[in-house]
Amino acid sequence: MKIEKISGLQLFYIMVGYELGTAIILGGGGEAKQDTWLVLVLGMLCSLIVMGVFIKLSTYYPDDTLIQMIPKIIGKYLSYPIIILYIGHFTYSAARACRELGDLILATILTETPIFVVIGSFMLLIVYCLCGGIESFGRMSEMVFPIYLFSLAVIWILLLSVEDFTTRNLTPVLGNGVKPVLNEVFPNRINFPFGETIIITMFFPFLSNKLNISKIGMLVVLVGGILLTINSIMLISTIGPEIYSGNYFQLLTATQMVSIADFLERFDAVVILMMVAGVFFKAGGWTFGAALAVSQLFKVKEMKPVLVALSTIIVPISLLSANNYIEHIEIGFDFFVPYVHTFLQIFIPILLFCIAFIRNKKLS
């Protein structure tokens, strides 16, 4: 397999875009209502510890992805079932991201278009980009992410013009007590979207300067968390905690309220394009991780056929994952995030870190 490299800035763009990806669509911490911003802050701070585990693993094995370091830590035969689980996790997560985008597009602008056409076209775009290699993905991030961030900032500014916008919607702080906040933080918010940055362990070996691993990893969590926190504050201030907690597309709903002098309005298209860009990073990151994992497990030198094969799996999985969007969300937050994510994104990495730490202590 050709050795490719990406810069620290490119990896930062990819991972922050990845972290925001579907989190911008799904919001988060809705059960905490006006304290959602606090859920995100606490989730971000706790997730710095999880990112620290990812960073230390990559520091112990700087030239290896997560899939390559697992056999070195727990042995060849024990590693196989764990690697298969991660491949399944990456693949299914890519399918979920595609499904979330597909449902968004169908609910807004392409209401008469079959969902498989939307998801299939989007997957084709991702595979086309990834077939150019990680360098192509990195260059794409340099073009797309600044525009994405600028669009998000513009939307926030426009929300200030909404007549109903008031920061009083954020009060009373902890009005429902601490329990709803902690219930949202553990385990949901740590796992989604912060814990999903485990995919960064599949990118670290391609970093041109590995001395920047710690800095990039921590900045990804901090910057992504701060942006999500600001976004939740702006949305709750605009639509209120009750609508926020019961709405599936909060950013879109809030943006539809923007009307400046009855002339500048209907910014829905900007929001949808921004969300498409975010899901591109999210689904692209998961797909790259899955394809690379399969290639390394079966020692496939060329990743393009693996990407094409995976795309033919991801699209049908996204369609069969749930009968509708509500069921899709329920499966995600009632089962997949609290159980599968916790096991694969927190428990296993911490266990691997402990074993790797002991091994390195013995060798030193």
Protein Blocks (a to p, Z undefined) as FASTA:
>chain_A
ZZddddfklmmmmmmmmmmmmmmmnopoklnmmmmmmmmmmmmmmmmmmmmmmmmmmmmm
mmbcfklmmmmmnojklmmmmmmmmmmmmmmmmmmmmmmmmmmmmmmmmmmbcfklmmmm
mmmmmmmmmmnojklmmmmmmmmmmmmmmmmmmmmmmmmmpmklcfklmpcehklojklm
mmmmpmmlmmpmklmmmmmmmmmmmpmblmlmmmmmmmmmmmmmmmmmmmmmmmmmmnop
klmmmpcblmlmmmmmgcghhlagcjllmmmmmmmmmmmmmmmmmmmmmmmmmmmmnopa
blklmmmmmmmmmmmmmmmmpmbfklmmmmmmmmmmmmmmmmmmmmmmmmmmmmmmmmmm
mmZZ
